[in-house]
Amino acid sequence: MERQSRWTLRAAPHLVKATYKVCPWCSKPIGKQFDCHHWLIKRGRLPKVMFPEIDVVVNVIAVHHSCHMQYGQTKEFERRCAILASETFGPEVILKWYNSVSERTNLQPKDSLGVQ
């Protein structure tokens, strides 16, 4: 499958796990039990009708439940998710997706993910 077209895939758990094989926090392999974490656009930022737009593999990362509960809402966790997603899809693909969503919502467009 072409790298740039994968971000449009719905974030079914098996696709999230197949896409992200390690936890962004601890870097250990993802096992049978994991959480799906919305890292760039959180579900609480948009109306429910927009959930299909953000429930895509570029925005949903597989994480260990304990890492998610302990660190999931921290800036460092978001930074690590950005790095992992950028390594998987490329920052330009993530920004293209984000800005396409921002055009139809009240989200501000981005010109960078803020990670090196």
C-alpha positions in Angstrom: 0.0 0.0 0.0 1.3 3.4 -0.9 2.7 5.3 2.2 0.7 8.5 1.6 -2.7 6.9 1.0 -2.7 4.9 4.3 -3.7 7.8 6.5 -7.2 7.7 5.1 -7.8 4.2 6.6 -10.2 4.0 9.4 -8.4 3.4 12.7 -9.8 -0.1 13.4 -7.7 -1.5 16.3 -6.1 -4.2 14.1 -4.9 -1.6 11.6 -3.6 0.7 14.4 -1.6 -2.2 15.9 -0.3 -3.2 12.5 0.8 0.4 11.8 2.4 1.1 15.1 4.2 -1.9 16.5 5.8 -0.1 19.5 4.5 2.1 22.2 5.5 5.8 21.7 6.2 6.2 25.4 8.3 3.1 26.4 9.3 1.9 22.9 8.4 -1.7 23.8 6.4 -3.9 21.4 2.6 -3.6 21.5 1.0 -6.9 22.6 -2.6 -8.1 22.5 -3.9 -5.5 25.0 -3.5 -1.9 24.0 -5.3 1.4 23.9 -5.9 3.5 20.8 -4.8 7.1 21.5 -5.9 10.1 19.5 -2.7 12.1 19.7 -3.0 15.2 17.4 -6.7 15.9 17.3 -8.5 14.7 20.4 -12.2 13.6 20.2 -13.2 16.3 22.7 -12.1 19.1 20.3 -14.7 18.3 17.6 -18.4 17.4 17.4 -19.2 13.7 17.3 -20.2 14.0 13.6 -16.6 14.7 12.8 -15.2 11.6 14.6 -14.8 9.7 11.3 -12.5 12.4 10.1 -10.1 11.9 13.1 -10.5 8.2 13.6 -7.7 7.5 11.1 -4.4 5.7 11.5 -2.4 8.9 11.2 -4.2 10.3 14.3 -4.7 7.1 16.4 -1.6 5.4 17.8 -1.4 2.1 19.7 -0.1 2.5 23.2 0.2 0.3 26.3 -2.7 1.0 28.7 -0.4 1.8 31.6 1.6 4.3 29.5 -1.6 5.8 28.3 -3.1 6.2 31.8 0.1 7.6 33.3 1.5 9.8 30.5 -1.3 10.1 27.8 -2.2 13.7 28.4 1.4 15.1 28.7 3.2 17.3 26.1 6.1 14.8 26.1 3.7 12.0 25.2 2.3 14.1 22.3 5.8 14.8 21.2 6.7 11.2 21.1 3.5 10.3 19.2 4.4 13.0 16.7 7.8 11.5 16.2 6.5 8.0 15.8 3.7 9.1 13.4 6.3 11.2 11.4 8.6 8.2 11.1 5.7 6.1 9.9 3.9 8.5 7.5 6.2 11.5 7.1 5.4 15.0 8.6 4.1 16.4 5.3 1.4 13.7 5.1 0.3 14.3 8.7 0.2 18.1 8.1 -1.8 17.6 4.9 -4.4 15.5 6.8 -4.5 17.9 9.8 -4.9 20.9 7.6 -7.7 19.2 5.5 -9.6 18.7 8.8 -8.9 22.2 10.0 -10.4 23.7 6.9 -13.8 22.2 7.9 -13.6 23.0 11.6 -12.5 25.7 14.0 -9.0 24.2 14.3 -6.0 26.5 13.4 -3.9 25.2 10.5 -0.4 24.1 11.2 2.8 24.5 9.2 4.8 22.2 11.4 4.4 19.4 14.0 7.0 21.1 16.2 9.3 18.1 16.4 12.9 17.6 15.1 
